[in-house]
Amino acid sequence: MNTFKSNYNSISSIKTFVIALPVYVMMPMRGVLGAIVGYLTGCFVKQASKIIAWYLGIGLITIGILVKKKYLIVNWKKIDEELFRHIFRS
């Protein structure tokens, strides 16, 4: 029971010490933390974009092959009409 009480007292004294520090003391640490988080976010986005680009490329190649083999039939005339109507609508 005494150990909990002594730990609680030391934690509250640490909180008092941190609160008493001026704002500019912790600024370099915030900059370092921001740099680390930014670097990790950049690495994650880079990996995710590579995976998305890979699957998108495979999907487009697959659709191209299916069109070439006549498993998919594309009505280009209807696509042209729809695009023309949406682009040049008044």
Backbone bond lengths (Angstrom), bond angles and torsions (degrees), N, CA, C in turn:
res aa  C-N    CA-C-N  psi(-1)  N-CA   C-N-CA  omega(-1)  CA-C   N-CA-C  phi
1 M - - - 1.450 - - 1.521 110.70 -
2 N 1.337 115.72 -38.35 1.463 119.14 -179.89 1.530 111.30 -68.02
3 T 1.340 116.64 -33.86 1.470 118.43 -178.55 1.529 110.45 -66.31
4 F 1.322 116.54 -38.01 1.468 118.93 177.83 1.522 110.39 -63.50
5 K 1.329 115.31 -41.57 1.450 119.26 -178.58 1.533 110.64 -66.13
6 S 1.330 116.87 -40.32 1.465 119.05 -179.73 1.528 110.32 -70.04
7 N 1.348 118.45 -37.20 1.460 120.91 176.31 1.517 110.72 -64.37
8 Y 1.304 116.50 -39.89 1.463 120.14 179.71 1.521 110.25 -64.07
9 N 1.334 116.51 -41.30 1.462 119.91 179.66 1.525 110.64 -65.45
10 S 1.338 117.56 -39.64 1.465 119.05 -179.05 1.531 110.37 -69.59
11 I 1.336 118.04 -35.77 1.462 120.87 178.04 1.524 110.08 -65.91
12 S 1.314 116.99 -43.33 1.465 118.77 179.96 1.524 110.88 -66.45
13 S 1.340 118.31 -32.97 1.467 119.37 177.69 1.523 110.41 -70.77
14 I 1.340 118.39 -34.03 1.461 121.43 176.34 1.520 109.48 -66.02
15 K 1.328 117.70 -43.50 1.465 120.73 177.96 1.524 110.68 -59.70
16 T 1.322 116.28 -41.09 1.465 119.91 179.27 1.520 109.91 -64.14
17 F 1.335 117.74 -40.24 1.455 121.97 -179.63 1.528 110.66 -65.42
18 V 1.350 117.98 -44.28 1.458 121.35 -179.12 1.521 110.59 -66.14
19 I 1.301 117.52 -40.77 1.456 121.12 -179.57 1.531 110.29 -66.00
20 A 1.345 117.15 -32.64 1.456 120.64 -177.21 1.527 112.39 -75.43
21 L 1.342 118.66 -13.66 1.463 120.61 -179.61 1.519 111.21 -69.97
22 P 1.322 118.05 146.13 1.462 120.07 174.38 1.527 111.01 -68.08
23 V 1.299 117.14 160.96 1.461 122.50 -175.12 1.521 111.70 -64.83
24 Y 1.315 117.72 -39.58 1.458 121.09 -174.24 1.524 113.73 -70.58
25 V 1.329 119.02 -11.49 1.456 121.21 -179.62 1.527 110.62 -70.05
26 M 1.317 118.09 -37.83 1.464 121.13 -176.25 1.531 112.68 -89.84
27 M 1.329 119.47 -2.73 1.464 121.46 -176.73 1.531 113.40 -61.51
28 P 1.327 121.23 -44.20 1.468 118.70 178.22 1.527 112.59 -60.94
29 M 1.312 116.85 -36.42 1.469 119.89 179.36 1.518 110.31 -67.34
30 R 1.330 117.55 -37.37 1.464 120.30 177.46 1.520 110.23 -65.71
31 G 1.332 117.29 -37.04 1.455 120.75 177.54 1.517 111.98 -65.24
32 V 1.313 116.55 -41.62 1.468 120.80 177.98 1.522 109.95 -65.02
33 L 1.314 116.88 -44.56 1.458 120.50 178.87 1.524 110.80 -62.50
34 G 1.326 117.42 -42.01 1.462 121.21 177.69 1.518 111.68 -62.95
35 A 1.326 117.10 -38.65 1.464 120.66 178.79 1.529 110.90 -65.85
36 I 1.315 116.58 -42.31 1.465 120.34 179.74 1.522 110.70 -65.22
37 V 1.323 116.76 -46.06 1.475 120.36 179.00 1.516 110.74 -63.50
38 G 1.330 117.73 -40.36 1.459 121.18 177.93 1.519 111.95 -63.58
39 Y 1.323 117.35 -42.39 1.464 121.28 178.55 1.527 110.82 -62.68
40 L 1.329 116.43 -45.95 1.469 120.05 -179.32 1.528 111.09 -65.48
41 T 1.328 117.53 -38.85 1.459 120.81 176.89 1.516 110.61 -63.43
42 G 1.336 117.02 -42.21 1.458 120.98 177.62 1.515 112.37 -61.44
43 C 1.330 116.71 -42.21 1.477 120.32 177.83 1.522 110.70 -62.86
44 F 1.329 117.04 -42.02 1.460 120.54 179.91 1.520 111.21 -64.44
45 V 1.327 117.26 -45.18 1.467 121.02 -179.10 1.528 110.03 -64.60
46 K 1.318 117.29 -37.92 1.464 121.17 179.16 1.527 110.36 -62.99
47 Q 1.314 117.26 -46.42 1.462 120.49 179.94 1.524 111.04 -66.33
48 A 1.319 117.07 -42.52 1.463 120.56 -179.00 1.526 110.60 -65.06
49 S 1.333 117.59 -39.77 1.459 119.42 -179.68 1.522 111.43 -68.52
50 K 1.323 117.68 -34.11 1.462 120.19 175.83 1.532 110.82 -63.24
51 I 1.314 115.91 -43.58 1.476 119.84 -179.53 1.517 110.36 -65.86
52 I 1.327 117.57 -44.44 1.470 121.18 179.93 1.522 110.29 -62.96
53 A 1.335 117.73 -43.69 1.464 121.03 -179.90 1.528 110.68 -63.66
54 W 1.319 116.93 -38.73 1.462 120.75 -179.59 1.531 110.44 -63.77
55 Y 1.329 117.17 -49.62 1.465 120.18 -179.65 1.526 112.01 -65.89
56 L 1.320 117.72 -36.76 1.449 120.77 177.45 1.532 110.51 -64.50
57 G 1.324 117.05 -42.93 1.463 120.81 177.46 1.518 112.43 -62.94
58 I 1.313 116.80 -44.55 1.471 120.85 178.33 1.527 109.94 -62.11
59 G 1.320 117.25 -40.39 1.468 120.58 178.81 1.515 112.28 -63.57
60 L 1.340 116.81 -43.90 1.465 119.64 179.20 1.526 112.00 -66.84
61 I 1.315 116.65 -38.79 1.473 119.66 176.64 1.522 110.37 -64.08
62 T 1.325 117.03 -41.54 1.465 120.92 179.02 1.524 110.92 -62.97
63 I 1.320 117.05 -44.14 1.471 119.89 178.08 1.521 110.52 -62.82
64 G 1.336 117.21 -41.00 1.467 120.60 177.42 1.509 112.62 -61.08
65 I 1.319 116.98 -41.87 1.469 121.10 178.87 1.525 110.19 -66.02
66 L 1.333 116.90 -42.42 1.468 119.92 -179.76 1.532 111.56 -65.15
67 V 1.336 117.25 -35.16 1.467 120.05 176.85 1.531 109.40 -68.80
68 K 1.316 117.12 -42.83 1.468 121.01 -178.71 1.530 111.49 -63.77
69 K 1.333 116.85 -37.72 1.473 121.52 -179.77 1.531 112.35 -83.08
70 K 1.337 116.96 1.27 1.468 123.87 177.69 1.535 112.95 69.00
71 Y 1.335 117.51 23.13 1.464 119.87 171.47 1.525 110.08 -79.36
72 L 1.315 116.41 -28.95 1.456 122.48 174.24 1.519 107.72 -116.59
73 I 1.312 115.69 137.51 1.458 120.39 177.93 1.524 106.91 -115.42
74 V 1.327 115.67 124.38 1.457 121.61 -178.97 1.517 108.20 -103.64
75 N 1.319 116.28 126.07 1.455 121.84 177.21 1.527 107.75 -89.97
76 W 1.335 116.72 86.83 1.450 122.22 -175.29 1.526 111.93 -65.22
77 K 1.315 116.98 -32.30 1.463 119.85 179.98 1.528 110.41 -63.02
78 K 1.337 116.76 -43.28 1.459 120.32 179.59 1.526 110.84 -68.03
79 I 1.320 117.63 -38.23 1.462 120.90 177.65 1.522 109.97 -62.66
80 D 1.337 117.04 -44.75 1.468 120.38 178.12 1.524 111.51 -60.76
81 E 1.339 116.99 -43.79 1.464 120.06 179.49 1.522 111.56 -62.48
82 E 1.332 116.76 -43.93 1.467 120.30 -179.30 1.529 111.07 -65.17
83 L 1.326 117.03 -44.08 1.455 119.88 179.14 1.519 110.98 -63.49
84 F 1.326 116.27 -44.42 1.453 120.43 179.54 1.528 110.86 -60.45
85 R 1.334 115.37 -41.97 1.462 119.97 -179.34 1.529 110.99 -65.92
86 H 1.332 117.82 -40.54 1.474 120.45 -178.01 1.521 112.18 -75.62
87 I 1.325 116.44 -34.67 1.469 119.12 -177.57 1.517 111.00 -76.10
88 F 1.337 117.08 -42.29 1.466 120.47 -172.73 1.509 113.69 -105.46
89 R 1.336 117.77 20.71 1.471 118.14 179.68 1.530 110.09 -69.28
90 S 1.312 115.15 145.81 1.470 120.15 -175.85 1.503 110.49 -101.00
